[in-house]
């Protein structure tokens, strides 16, 4: 419905009804009536609303609708309801574009997510999660080498990755949900790449460890342990650091961060978890990072951003097969037609699309 579309777009933009009314040049009462469906905006007003919320006007007439299920935030208690609504509305809009794109394709591009057979049925200790991570890597033919682009690895196996710009501060640490039985992980578009990767691996951990973790284990700690073990597998950590250390050099951690996409702090935790350093040394290292201001902002920005590429590839696939028009392709990518032309003709620099 048009009314629902207007409300969804407003929430995704983070605007209140009054703020949208001011930007669109109408009254707040009119916005309320548009969203209730008791008043239909004119074409002129629809264009003004689209400009105000930063979308193409075609969005208001999209017929595909989705529902986010099993929504879970890693840090939700500190987020205001308005911010939560903006994030969820943005993800719904992205998901609807994906489902609309799927309707033009002859085969379903996203495989069904299935965990491989043979994973341990129960995890009674955090140490056992190391074996779970190795088993999953083995089943996915990843070996123990670094995973260059984690997003590709997840999407190839049926886990959708979305970005959000609705909120990217410290209060939002990722969202997981399901859409039509497909797992979805949401990370901040502007986050440091190592934070994106850890969140993706953490949410993968929740999927893998679901119904396997013993009741006395903290599920968040279990997912964190899995994330570290998946990004930097136990055999590689021992190879890189050795079996016992009294100190880890910051430059050494910086190099490892670039190689594996795991933060410097993540490597310190891996060393502690695997008994390579003592807890006292772990505390000294964390204190050292804090004294240099590196706990909140690490000095090494040598990890490539995790950018979802599957969706854009599918849009151009559909365009190449004449399944959609240029205008529809631009709409699905959430960009003006002129910008799309430049992108299609390789005249614009690569940048993450709004998916």
MIBA-621036 format. One record per residue: x, y, z of N, C-alpha, C, O in turn; residue in one letter. Coordinates in steps of 0.02 Angstrom, whole numbers, plus 32768, in hexadecimal, padded with zeros to 4 digits. Atoms other than C-alpha are relative to their C-alpha. Layout:
// MIBA-621036
XYZXYZXYZXYZA/...
// end
This chain:
// MIBA-621036
802A7FC48000800080008000802B803E80008062803F801DX/7FDB7FC18004803780B17FDB800D801D8045804380358053X/7FF87FE47FBD801A80E6808F80387FDE802680607FFF8047X/7FCC80267FDD8089805C80D3804580117FE3807680158008X/7FC17FEF8021811180878053801A804480188056804C8025X/7FEB7FBE7FE98114813D8089801B7FFC8048804E80198058X/7FEB80087FBA8120810C814080437FDC8004806E7FF0802BX/7FC280267FFF81AA808D811D803B802B7FEA8070802A8009X/7FCA7FD680198211810980B8801280368033804D8047803BX/7FF27FCC7FCD81FE818E813F802A7FE28039805B8000804EX/7FDC801E7FC88238811881C880477FEE7FEC80767FF78013X/7FBD8012801782CA80DA815F802E803D7FFC806A80368005X/7FD87FC380048303818E814A800D801F80458035804D804BX/7FF77FE67FBC82F781AD82067FDC8041800E7FEA8062803FX/80247FC17FF9827F823F81F07FC07FF680287F9F7FC28023X/80427FFF7FE081EC8267825F7FCD80197FCE7FDF80327F99X/80347FE6802D8146829282108007804B7FF67FFE80647FBFX/7FFA7FB78005816283498237803C80147FD5803880427FADX/7FC47FF080288213834981ED7FF37FF27FB6800880197F8BX/800F800F804681D682F4814E7FD180347FE37FD980497FAAX/80307FCD8018814683708141802480417FEE801580607FBBX/7FDB7FC2800D81BE8403814C80297FFB7FBF802B802A7F98X/7FD68008803C823283BC80C67FD77FF97FC07FED800D7F8AX/8029800C803B81A3838C80517FD1803B7FF27FB0803C7FBEX/802B7FC5800B8145843180667FB77FF3800B7F8D80127FEBX/8046800D7FEF80A583E880AF7FFA8002804C802B800D8070X/800B7FFF7FB8805883E2815C800D7FBB801F80097F887FFDX/7FF7803F7FDC807E835E81DF7FBE7FD980017FBF7F9B8001X/8041802280027FC3833881E07FF87FDB7FBE7FDD7FA37FBDX/8005802180417FCD83108127802A7FC07FFF80147F8D7FE6X/7FD5803C7FFE805F829881447FDE7FC980287FDF7F8F8013X/802480327FD87FFB824181CC7FC87FE07FD97FBE7FA37FDDX/8038801B80287F67822D8157801A7FD57FC67FFB7FA27FB6X/7FE2802980357FD781ED80CA80117FBB801B80047F887FFBX/7FE9803F7FE4801C8167813E7FC67FD6801A7FCC7F99801EX/803B80257FEB7F6F8137817D7FD67FE97FC57FAA7FBF7FCCX/80268012803B7F2C812B80CC7FBF80257FF87F9680137FCEX/803E7FDA80057EA381AB80E88006803A7FCF7FD4805C7FC0X/7FF57FCB80317EF18227806E80367FE97FCF80697FCE7FE4X/7FD0801480347F4B82067FC98027803C7FE88009806D7FD1X/7FD97FC780177FDC82797F9D7FFE80077FB47FF87FD57F90X/7FFE7FF380487FE282CA7EF280447FEA7FE480727FDA800BX/7FC180118020806C82A27E758037802F80158070801B8021X/7FCE7FCF7FEB80C483437EA480187FF3804680547FF78054X/7FED800E7FBA80C183177F5D80287FC0800480587FBC802BX/7FDA803E7FFF80FD82667F3A8049800C7FEC80777FEF8009X/7FBC7FEF8015819482AD7EDF802680238039806180178044X/7FE27FDC7FC881B583217F7280117FD1803980467FD78058X/7FF380327FCC81A682917FED803C7FD57FEF80667FC68019X/7FC8802B8016821D82267F8680438024800880748006801FX/7FC27FD97FF8829F82B17F82801280078049804D8003805BX/7FF37FF47FB9828D82CE803D801E7FC2802180497FC8804DX/7FE8803E7FE082AC8217806B80387FDF7FD980537FAC7FEDX/7FC780198026832F81FA7FE47FF37FC17FDA80207F977FD5X/800F803C802882D781767F7A7FE280157FBE7FCE804E7FB4X/80237FF4803F829381677ECA7FB57FF8800D7FA17FD08038X/804780007FF481D881857EC07FE17FBB7FF37FAC7FAB800EX/801A8043800F81C080D47E7A7FFA7FD5803E7FD17FA78040X/800280287FC381E080907F287FBA7FFF801E7FA47FCD803BX/80427FFB7FE0813580CD7F607FCC7FD17FE07F977FC57FFDX/8031802A802380E0805A7EE280177FB77FFB7FF87F8F7FD7X/7FE88045800181447FBA7F007FCC7FD380217FB07FE48056X/8033802D7FE680D17F267F1D801C7FCB80307FF77FB08059X/7FE280337FD5814C7EB07F738006801A8047801C80528052X/7FF97FEF7FBA81447EB28030801F7FC6802680107F8C8018X/7FE080347FD981AD7E5480AE7FF6800F804A7FE58047805EX/80047FFA7FB881AA7E36816880417FE6801E80587FB0800EX/7FC480167FDE82457E2F81D47FEC7FD4803B7FC47FE98065X/8010802E7FC9823C7D9A824A803F7FF1802880777FF7800EX/7FC980137FD382A87D6582DD803580378003807180298000X/7FD27FC87FFF82F57E1382E6802580028043800780018078X/7FD87FFD7FC483857E198361803980337FF6805C80327FC3X/7FCA7FCF800083FC7EA8838880357FEA803380247FD18069X/7FCC80107FCF84A47E8A83DA800180338038801180238071X/80057FCC7FCC84907F3084367FC080267FF17FC180577FCBX/80407FE0801083D97F6184347FE7802D80387FC1805B802BX/801E7FDA7FC883B67FA684E2801480497FFE7FF18073801BX/7FE87FBB7FFF841A804684C07FE780267FC37FF680617FBBX/80197FDE803C83C3806D841B7FBA801A800B7F8F7FF68024X/80457FE67FFB832C80E0841A7FD37FDF7FCD7FEA7FC67F99X/802F8020802C828F809E83C98002801D7FB97FFA7FF97F88X/7FFD7FDF8041829E811D833C80397FE47FD680327FD97F9AX/7FC6801B8023834A80DA830F7FF37FB87FEA80047FA47FB2X/801180468012830E802583147FD07FFF7FC57FD87FD67F97X/80307FFF8037827D805182A2802180137FBF80117FF87F8AX/7FDD7FEB803D82F180A8822780297FC77FE3802A7FBD7FA6X/7FD78038801783668012821E7FD47FCA7FE07FE37FB27FAAX/802A8036801982DA7F9482087FDC80157FC07FD37FEC7F93X/80207FE9803D82817FFF818680307FFE7FC5801D7FEC7F8EX/7FCE80018035832280108122800C7FB87FE880127FAC7FACX/7FF380468012833F7F5381277FC47FE47FDA7FCD7FBE7FAAX/803B80178024828C7F3180F2800180197FB87FF17FF47F8AX/7FFF7FE3804382A07FA6805E80347FDD7FD580277FCE7F9AX/7FCD8024802583427F50802A7FE97FBA7FEE7FF47FA27FB6X/80178044800D82F47EA4803B7FCA7FFF7FCB7FC87FD17FA2X/80357FFD8032825D7ED77FD4801D80097FBA80037FED7F8AX/7FE07FF8804182CE7F107F48801F7FBE7FE8801C7FAD7FADX/7FE38040801283287E6A7F4D7FCB7FCF7FE97FD47FAC7FB7X/8036802E801382857E077F477FE280147FBD7FD07FE87F95X/80197FEA804182477E727EB780307FEB7FC9801B7FD47F94X/7FCE8015803282EA7E507E5A7FFB7FB57FF37FFE7FA07FB9X/80068048800982D67D967E797FC57FEE7FD37FC87FBC7FAFX/803B80108028822B7D9C7E25800D80067FB57FE87FEA7F8DX/7FEF7FF98047827E7DCD7D80802F7FC87FE880377FBE7FACX/7FCE8033801282FD7D3F7D857FE07FBC7FFA7FAE7FAD801BX/801D8042800C82DC7C8F7D48800E7FCE80387FE87FA08043X/7FEE802C7FC883337C3B7DDB800D8029803E80208064803AX/7FF47FDD7FC183427C697E92804B8008800A806E7FD6800FX/7FB87FF57FFD83EE7CBA7EA3801F7FF38045805B7FE7804AX/7FE6800A7FBD83FE7CA47F5F7FF07FB880167FB67FA7801CX/800D80457FEC84137BEE7F947FE27FFD80467FEA802B806EX/801B800A7FBD83B87BAB802C80397FF2803080677FCC8021X/7FCB800A7FCF84247BB480C77FF67FBD80247FC07FAF803EX/8001803F7FDD844D7B0A810F80437FF5802280787FFF8004X/7FC280117FDE84CC7AD9819280177FBC7FE87FEE7F8F7FDDX/7FE780428016853D7A49815D7FF57FCB80357FF07FD98070X/800680387FD3852A799E81A980427FF5802480778009800CX/7FC380137FDD85A67961822A801980318032804D80248052X/7FEB7FD17FCD85B379FB82997FEF7FE380457FBE7FBF804CX/800F80187FBC85BB79D683557FB9801280147FA2804A8008X/80467FF47FED850B79C5839A7FF98029803F7FC68049804AX/80047FD97FC285347A1684418045801C801180787FFB8009X/7FC37FDE7FEC85B57A92847D7FFC800D804B7FD380368061X/80037FFB7FB785D87A83853780348031801C802F80458056X/7FCB7FD27FE986727AF585418014802D7FC7800F801A7F8CX/7FEC7FD1803486B07B8D84E580397FE47FD6803D7FF37F9AX/7FC7801C8025874E7B2E84B47FE87FD37FC7800A7FCE7F94X/801A802C803486E37AB5844F7FEA80257FC27FE480087F8CX/80167FD8803986AC7B4383DE803880047FCB802A800E7F90X/7FC98000803087597B40838F7FF67FC87FCC80017FD27F91X/800B8039802D872F7A9583467FC4800B7FD37FC37FF57F9AX/803B7FF1802886857AD1830B8013802D7FC67FFE80227F8DX/7FEA7FD1803486D57B6182AA80297FDC7FCB80217FE77F8FX/7FD78026802F87547AEB825C7FD57FD17FD67FE17FC87F9AX/802C802E802486CB7A6F822E7FD880247FCA7FCF800B7F93X/80267FDA803286657AF581D7802D80167FC7801A80127F8CX/7FD17FED803486FD7B358179800F7FC47FD380127FCB7F96X/7FF3803C802887217A8481417FC67FEF7FD37FD07FDE7F98X/803C80108027866F7A6681077FF680327FC87FDB80207F93X/80077FCC803386737B0A80A6803E80067FD3804380347FABX/7FC380018029871D7AE18057802880408006804380597FD5X/7FDB7FC27FF6876E7B7A80A480477FF3801B80708020801CX/7FC0800E7FE288037B2180F2800B8029803E7FDB80378063X/7FF27FD67FC6885A7B898177801E80437FEC8032806A8016X/7FE47FC1801788967C19810A7FCE8039800D7F93802C8018X/802E7FC77FF6884E7CC981217FC980027FCC7FD47FEE7F92X/80387FF7802F87A47CEB80D2800380487FE77FF58076800EX/7FF67FBB801887C37D8380627FC1802C80057FC58064801DX/803F7FDA7FFF870C7DBB80507FCB7FD480227FB07FA78004X/802E80297FD9869B7D7580D77FB980057FE57F937FD57FE7X/80437FF5801A85FE7DC0808A7FF27FCE7FC77FBC7FB07FC6X/800A802F803786157D587FEC7FF77FB9801A7FCC7F948001X/800580437FE3862F7CBB80537FBB7FF2801D7FA07FBC8014X/804280087FE2858C7CD680B07FC97FFF7FCB7F9C7FD57FCDX/80357FFB803285237D09801A7FFF7FC37FD27FCA7FAE7FBBX/7FFD803D802985607C737FB57FDE7FC580227FCC7F948001X/801D80377FDA85187C06803E7FBC8011801F7FA57FF0804DX/80457FF27FEE84707C5980557FF5803080397FBD80338053X/80087FCE7FCB84907CE180D7800680457FE0803B80567FC5X/7FFF7FBD801E84627D90809C80238031802E801D802F806BX/7FDD7FCB7FDB84CE7E2380D07FE680437FE77FEA80537FACX/80177FBD801084827ED180D5802A8033802780438025805DX/7FE07FC87FDF84D27F7781007FCA803280157F9680387FF4X/802D7FCA7FEC847C8003815F8029803E800F805F803B802DX/7FE27FC07FEF84A980BA816A7FD4802480337FE2805D8046X/80307FE07FD3841780DD81DF80218013804280118047805FX/7FDE7FF17FC1848780D5827780417FD88000803F7F9B7FF7X/7FC180258003853F80A9827E802D8010803C806980068038X/7FD87FF07FC5857780E18329800C7FC2802B7FFA7F8A8019X/7FED80387FD485B4807783B97FC37FDD801E7FC97FA58036X/803B801E7FE08502805683F57FE07FC97FD57FB87FA27FEEX/801D8034802C84D77FE8835F80377FCF7FED80677FE27FCCX/7FCC8032800C853A7F4783547FE87FC77FD57FFF7F8F7FDBX/80168034802E84DD7EE982CE7FBA7FE7800E7FA17FEB8046X/8044801A7FFC84347E9C82AB7FFF7FBF7FD9801F7FB77FA5X/800D803F802483FF7DED82797FB57FF47FFE7F928004802EX/8047800F800783557DB782397FF97FCC7FCA802A7FB57FADX/800E802C803983027D4481BC7FCB80217FD47F9E80437FEDX/80307FE8803182A47D73811E7FEE7FC67FD380197FAD7FAEX/8015803B8026823F7CE780CE802E7FC5800D80437FA27FDEX/7FD680377FEA82A77C698130804980097FF080717FDC7FFFX/7FBA7FF48011834A7CB580F08021802980378007805E8049X/7FDD7FD97FCD83C67CEE8176801C80417FE3803680417FABX/7FE67FBF801583F77DA6816A802B801C8038801980198073X/7FD57FDF7FD184877DFE81BF800A80487FE9801780547FAEX/7FFC7FB98011848E7EBC81C4803A80208026803F80198063X/7FC87FDD7FE1852B7F2281E4800180487FE97FDF805A7FB8X/7FFB7FB9801285557FDA81DE8028800A7FC1805F7FEE7FB9X/7FDD7FF3803F85868019813280428023800B807280177FE6X/7FC57FD77FF586078090817B802D7FE58038805B8008804DX/7FD5801D7FCC8651801D81FF80457FF07FE6804E7FE77FAAX/7FBF801C801487097FEE81FE7FF67FB87FE87FCC7F948001X/800A8042801F871D7F50819580087FC780327FE37F95802DX/7FF780387FD0875C7EE582267FC37FF9802D7FB27FC28042X/803E80057FD886C07F1182897FC87FE07FD87FA17FB87FF2X/80318021802B86537EE181F5800B7FB57FFF7FDC7F8E8007X/7FF08048800686AC7E3A81E47FF27FDB80427FD77FA48040X/800C80237FC186A37E10829D7FB57FF8800C7F9F7FC48024X/804880057FF785E97E3782A27FE27FCA7FD37FB87FA47FE9X/80188034802D85CA7DCA820980107FBB801B7FE67F8E801BX/7FEC80407FE5862C7D3C82577FDB7FF080417FCA7FB6804EX/802580097FC285D57D5682FE7FB97FE77FF27FA27FB88012X/80448015801085287D4882B07FFF7FBB7FDF7FD17F947FE9X/7FF98045801A85627CAF824E80057FD0803A7FE97F998039X/7FF9802A7FC585937C6982F77FBD7FF180207FB17FB88036X/8043800C7FE384E17C8083387FDA7FCD7FD67FB87FA17FF2X/80228030802C849E7C2282A0801B7FB980097FF57F89800CX/7FE080427FFB851B7B9482B37FF57FE180457FEA7FA5804AX/8003801A7FBC850F7B8483707FB97FFB801C7FB07FE48054X/804580027FE884527B92837D7FED7FB980157FF67F897FEFX/801680407FE3840F7B0583EB80397FD0800D802D7F95801AX/7FC7802C7FF284BF7AC18403802580138040804A7FEB805CX/7FDB7FE77FC684FE7B2B84947FDF7FE980417FA37FF0804AX/801980177FBF84EC7AE185427FE3803B80277FF78074801EX/80267FCC7FDE84787B4185B68029802D802C801580668038X/7FD87FD67FD385037B8086288032802C7FDB805980507FFBX/7FD27FD5802785637BD585997FDB803E7FE87FA1803B7FD4X/801C7FC2801985457C89856A800380007FB380387FF77F96X/800380068049850B7C8C84B4802780377FDD8044802C7FA8X/7FDA7FCA801F85597D35848F804B7FF18003806F7FFD7FD2X/7FB980127FFB86027CFC84D080117FC77FD180477FC57FB3X/7FF58037802E85EE7C5C846C800680187FB8803080017F92X/7FFE7FE5804485CA7CBF83CD803F80287FF4805B80277FBDX/7FC27FDC8005865F7D2F83EF803B7FD07FF680677FDC7FCDX/7FCA8032800686D07C9784057FFF7FE27FBA80337FD77F9CX/8005801B8044868E7C4F8362801A80317FCD803F801E7F9FX/7FEA7FCE803086AC7CF38306804C80027FFB806880027FC4X/7FB77FFF800087627CF8833B801D7FC07FE2804E7FC37FBCX/7FE780408018877B7C3F83167FF47FF77FB6801B7FD57F94X/800E80068048872B7C4E826A802D802D7FD78046801A7FA2X/7FD67FD18025878E7CE88235804A7FEE8005806F7FF67FD4X/7FBA80137FF588337CAB827E80017FBA802080037FB4805DX/800580447FE6882D7BEC828F803B7FEE802D807380068025X/7FCE80147FCE888C7B9B831D80447FEC7FE2807780057FFAX/7FBE8013801A89157B4982B18028803C7FE68065803F7FEEX/7FDE7FC5801A893C7BF0825D8018802E8038804C804E8032X/7FEC7FD67FC989427C4D830280417FE6801F806F800D802DX/7FC2801E7FE589C47BD38346803A800A7FCF807280177FE4X/7FCC7FF780318A257BE082A3801A80488000805680547FFAX/7FED7FBA80038A247C9E82A680218019804080508041803EX/7FE97FE57FBF8A437CBA8360802D7FD2802780527FE88053X/7FDC80307FD78A927C1B83A07FD47FE780397F9A7FFC803FX/8028801E7FCA8A597BB784378001802880417FD38021806AX/7FFC7FDA7FC18A907C2E84C0802480427FF3805A80437FD5X/7FE27FBD80098AB47CE984C37FF9802780417FCB801C8069X/80047FD47FC68ADA7D6985487FE880467FED7FD6806E8018X/80177FBF80188AA97DFE84DB7FF17FFA7FB5800F7FD17F93X/80107FFC80478A5C7E258431800D80477FE87FF180768003X/7FEF7FBE80198AA57EB583CE7FC6801F7FD97FA77FFD7FB0X/80367FDF80258A257F35838D80097FFB7FB47FD87FF07F90X/7FF6800480488A757F3582E07FF27FB97FE77FD97FAF7FB0X/8010804680118A687E7782DD7FB57FF77FFC7F9D7FD77FCDX/80488006800089B07E8383087FE280257FC57FB0800F7FA8X/80177FD9803989997F07828180057FD67FC07FD77FD67F97X/7FF68029803C89E17E9281FC7FCD7FC77FFF7FB07FB87FCAX/803080377FFD89737E0282367FB980187FF47F907FF57FD6X/80427FE3800D88DB7E7282357FF480077FB67FBE7FF67F9DX/80077FF8804888FA7E9A817E7FFA7FBD7FDC7FD77FB87FAAX/80018041802189147DE381537FBF7FDA800B7FA67FB97FDDX/803A80297FEF887D7D9881AB7FBF802880077F89800B800CX/803C7FD87FF788057E2B81BD7FE37FFB80467FA880088050X/801480027FBA87FE7E1382798026803780248062803F801AX/7FE37FC57FE0881F7EAB82E6803C7FED802C80467FB3803DX/7FC8800A7FD288BB7EC083517FE77FE5804380057FB8805FX/801C80197FC1884F7EA883EB7FE87FB87FF77FEE7F908025X/80168044800D88057E0D839A80397FCE800580317F97801EX/7FC5802C7FFC88B37DC2838980187FF88048802E7FC2805BX/7FED80067FBA88D97DE8843E7FD27FCF80247FE97FA6804CX/8030802F7FE2883A7D8B8472800E7FB97FE780097F8A800EX/7FF18043801988687CF983FF803C7FE38025803B7FA88037X/7FC480177FDD89137CEE84527FEF7FEB8048800A7FBA8061X/801480127FBB88C37CED84FE7FD67FC180017FE17F948029X/802D803A8001883A7C7084D080267FBF7FF480127F8B800DX/7FDA803C801188BB7BF6848B803B7FF4802E80647FC78021X/7FCB800B7FCE89307C068520804580157FE9807680008007X/7FBE7FE9801889BB7C5B84BD801B8036802E8057803A8039X/7FED7FCE7FCE89BD7CEC85377FD67FF5803E7FA07FD7803BX/802580067FC189867CF285EC7FCB803680037FCD80667FDDX/80337FCC7FF788F07D558626802080428018800780788007X/7FDD7FC37FE989697DCE867A801E80257FC4801980627FC0X/7FE47FE1803C89C17DED85D47FC8801D7FD57FD080527FB7X/803A7FE6802589177E0085817FEB8043801C7FDE80727FF5X/80147FC17FE188EA7E8885FD803380377FF1801F80707FE4X/7FCC7FCF800F89917EE085E17FFB80197FB8800480547FAAX/80067FED804689787EDE85257FC3802D7FF37FC7805E7FCFX/803D7FD7800888C77F21852F800B8045801F7FF580778004X/7FF07FC07FE189047FA885A7802E80297FD3802680667FCEX/7FD27FDD802D89907FD3852D7FDA80207FC67FE780597FB4X/80297FE3803589117FEA84A17FD9803C80187FD4806E7FF6X/80277FC97FE488A7805785118029803E800C801180767FFFX/7FD57FC77FF3893880C68541801180267FC0801F80617FC2X/7FF17FE18040895780E884887FC180157FDA7FC4802C7FA1X/803F7FEE8021889F810584617FEC7FD07FC97FC67FE27F9CX/800B80308036889B806783F67FC77FCF800D7FB77FA77FE2X/8039802E7FF3880B800C844A7FC380157FD97F9D7FEB7FC0X/803A7FE780258789807C83F88010800A7FB67FE580037F8BX/7FED7FF3804587EB80A2835A80467FE37FF5807880038007X/7FC08021800A8874802A8327802880247FC9800B80417F9CX/7FD77FDA802F8908807182C580057FE37FBA801980067F8CX/7FF58022804189077FF382367FBE7FF97FDB7F937FD07FEDX/803C8004802A8880801081B380127FDA7FC0800A7FF57F89X/7FE58026803888C47F8781427FD37FC57FEE7FEC7F937FD3X/80308035800F88277F1D812E7FCD801B7FCF7FB180517FD9X/80307FEA803387B87F2980947FB97FFC801B7FA77FCC803EX/80457FFE7FE987037F5A80B77FD87FC67FE47FE47FAF7FACX/802C8036801586807ED280AE7FC5801E7FDA7F9780397FF9X/80347FE2802986127F0A801D7FD87FCA7FDC7FF57FA47FB5X/80298031802485807E9E7FE28000800F7FB57FF280477FA1X/7FFB7FF7804885957E857F267FCD7FD77FD97FC07FE57F9FX/802D802E802385197DFB7EFC7FC480257FE27FB180197FA9X/803C7FDE801684837E6E7EF0800D80297FC17FE780257F90X/7FF17FD6803B84D47EE97E77800E7FD47FC47FF87FE47F8CX/7FF2802D803785147E597E0E7FBF7FE67FE17FB97FE27FA4X/803F801B801884647E127E017FD880347FDA7FB680257FA9X/80237FCA8024841C7EBB7DCE801B80067FB97FF5800A7F89X/7FE37FFA804284967EC87D3E7FF67FC17FD67FF37FC47F99X/8011803E802384777E127D127FBB80057FE17FB17FF57FA7X/80457FF9801A83BD7E357D027FFD80347FC87FD8802B7F98X/7FFF7FCD803483E27ED27C9D801F7FE47FBF80067FF07F89X/7FDF801D803A84587E737C297FD57FCF7FDA7FDD7FC67F9EX/802D8030802083D27DF17C077FBE80207FEB7F8F7FFE7FD7X/803D7FDB801483507E797BE27FC37FEC802A7F8B7FED8012X/803780127FD382E97E417C777FE4803E80237FAB803E803AX/80157FC17FE282E17EF27CBC801B803A7FD5804B80317FAFX/7FEA7FC5802482F47FA17C74803680248027804480148061X/7FCF7FD67FDD837A80207C9E7FE08024803B7FFE80298071X/80227FDC7FCA82FC80817D047FF37FD3803C7FFD7FE78075X/800C80307FCA82CE7FE67D6980427FEE802280447FE7805FX/7FBF80107FE383867FBB7D8280178037802F8030802A8065X/7FEC7FC87FD783A880697DC47FD6800380407FF080108076X/802C80017FC58312805D7E3880167FCA803180197FD6806DX/7FED80377FD5834A7FB47E7A8043800E8024804E7FF6805CX/7FC07FEF7FE183F87FF97E9C7FFB803F802B802C8051804CX/800B7FC67FD583AE80927EF18029803C7FEC804380608017X/7FD87FC78016840681137E857FDD80237FC67FB580057FA3X/801C7FDC803883D5819B7E0980167FE17FBE804A7FC17FBAX/7FF2801E804083D081687D53804280187FE380677FF07FC5X/7FC07FE6801B846281DA7D23803B7FDF8022806D7FCE8002X/7FCB80227FDB84CD818D7DAC80077FB87FE9803E7F9D7FE3X/7FFF80458018849B80E17D7180227FFB7FBC804A7FCD7FB0X/7FE08000804284CE810A7CBE804C8003800780707FDE7FE5X/7FB87FFA7FF6857A813F7CFB801D7FC0801C80547FAB8008X/7FE7803F7FE3858B80A17D6180007FC97FCC80307FA27FC8X/800580348033855180327CD3803780087FCC80527FD67FB4X/7FCD7FF3803385CC80847C5A80468005801D807580197FFBX/7FBF80017FDF865A80747CD9801F80458003805D804D8001X/7FE87FBB7FFD866781317CE48002801A8047801C80518053X/80017FEB7FBB864C813A7DA080297FD08029802B7F94801AX/7FD9802D7FD686BE80F57E287FD37FCF80247F997FDE8033X/802680327FDC868680577E7E7FEF801A8046801880378068X/80177FEC7FBD862080787F1A7FC87FD080137FA77FB37FE8X/8034802D7FE885AB80137F867FBB801A7FEC7FAC80557FF6X/80447FEC801284FA80167F447FD47FFA803E7FE87FDC8070X/802E80007FC78465802D7FB77FDB7FBF80047F9E7FBC7FF7X/802080427FF984437F757FD480107FE380447FFA7FAC8054X/
// end
